[in-house]
């Protein structure tokens, strides 16, 4: 008699259909039930048919928040010196799978998350950082910015803030706003300037609290997010001069003009809620106009 032991490493419940559960184990198996666990189906052979070795550790299984039969699985051969990126998707409760790892680097994948608003937006955490896709895994792009090249062990998307929270091995946590990705499409990419929706924010009044000079390996140190409203915009190409950002109140009176970055791609500029005299403005709705590279775009913004 042969006895095989395995450890469940990941479990996911469908947010859109009660009774659908997925489990993945460290011996490479993925199983699903549509009956609250009374009967299970082993879908490991179907994943193997799509290129996922049946004996490799299942690092994550994720149930889609948009379709009951859709799920994602990542596997890792890190323990066996097999660094291939293994990411798979099913839309029929695991009967068939497709690989969605076409242009990921040859690094193990530890985690995948699906955007709760747009099912085409996916993120994976690999041993080489975070990668994002806006077409359901057809093409992946490295998310860099100021984040180091480091193994990523976990990802979660804050449902209200649209923030991606990234856990790393040895370099702490990173947080970035992913709201603009939800607005990117062919029309957006074809514009010389696109101004993304502005998140409503209240001003913090605690800037003088605490000792912000402590740093080094004896202290936990990190910067807060900008205090005020953040304007995010995309330029098709780099502009020669800074962006002109005009903030007007509900009466149409200009309360502040600031300058912003004009790099090709995504730019972020923060307004601290002060007027031209450096005095805090009143909460309310403001009209923000960005002019850069000969183009102009306007959005409403609310200061809480």
Secondary structure, 3 states (H helix, E strand, C coil): CCCCCCCEEEEEECCCCCCCEEEEECCCCEEEECCCCCCCEECHHHHHHCCCCCCCEEEEEEECCCCCCCEEEEEEEHHHCEEEEEEEEECCCCCCCEECCCCCCCCCEEEEEECCCCCCCEEEEECCEEEEECCCCCCCEEECCCCCCCCEEEEEECCCCCEEEEEECCCCEEEEECHHHHHCCHHHHCCCEEECCCCCECCCCCCCCCCCCCCCCCCCCCCCCCCCEEEEEEECCCCCCCEEEEEECCCCCEEEEEEECCCCEEEEEEECCECCCCCECCCEEEEEEEEECCEEEEEEEEEC
